[in-house]
Amino acid sequence: MKNLTIVIHAGVQQALADSLRGLQQVEGFTFSHVEGHSHQSEQDPFLSARDKVVGYVPRVRVDVLLAAADVDAVLATLIAQNNLNGQGVYWVTAVEKQGRL
């Protein structure tokens, strides 16, 4: 298993949710609201006046558990979508153990 983590601008959360729901490899995902703090945030075209005043960009962290064989196909589909380009970053980590509580 792998965990695909995406941190993306909150403005495209719905588009990402729709994309993930449309992928048969994705059984489910989790959104967590986070704040983006960096010097690059000042150049963000989605930055509102409020964001400039408070000093951070609203972002969403998405965690998706995937079979290792499905990671590349899921990423390729998400990267190919123009409405998500330039809106975030991702990383993939190994999952050593998983289960339900």
N, C-alpha and C positions, 0 to 999 in steps of 0.2 A: 504494500500500500504506500501511497504517496499523499502528502498534503500540499495542495496548491494554494498558496496564499497570494491574494491580490489586494493591493491598497490603491483605491481609485477615487477620483473626485466624486463627491456626493451627488453632484448634478447628473451623473450618468448611472446612478444606482439602479434605476428602473430598467434601463436598457440592458445592463449587465444581468439583472435578474431574469429578464425575458430570454436573453441568450442562453443562460445556464439552464433554465427550465426546458429549453428546446433541444438540449443535448441528451441523447439516450444514455451516455456514459455517466452522467451526473445524477446520482440518486437524491442528493440534497446538498444544501450549503448553508453557511451561517454568516450573517452580516453583523459587524460590530462597528459602531460609530467611533471614529478617531479624529484627532486633530493633526494636521500637517504643519510642521514648523521648519522653515528653511529659507535661505536667501532666494532660492529659485521661486518660492511662492509669490514673490512680488511681481513676477512676470506672468502669472497664471491668468489667462483671459477670462476665466470664470470667477475671478476674485471680485467680490462685491465690495462696496464702500464699507459695509459692516466688517467684512473679513480684514480689510486693510486697517481698520481701527483696532480690532481686537488682536490682530497679529497672527492669525493662523487661518488655514484653509480647512473647511470641513471635508473630511474624507470618510470612506467606508472601507473597512477591512473585510475581506471575504475569505473564508476557509472552505475548501472543497476536498473531501477525501476521495481519492481516485485509485483505481487499479493502476499499477505502474505502467502497464501497456497502453493505458488511455490518456496519459498526461500529454503527450505530443499532439495527439489529434484534438484534444480540447483546447490546448493553447493555440494551435494553428487556426482553429475556427474563431476564437476570440480575437486574435491578432488581425485576422482578415476583415473584421468588422470596422468600417470607417468611423462609426459613432463612438468607438472606444479608443481609437488611436491617440496617443499622446496624453491620455487621461490618468495613467497610473503606472505602477510597477508590480512585478510579481516575482515570486521565488517558489521553489519546490524543495520539500524536505522529506526525508524518509520517515515513515511511521513504524516504530519498533513494535508497538503493541496497540491493539484497539479492542474495544468491547462495549458493553452496555452496563449501566449501573441501575 
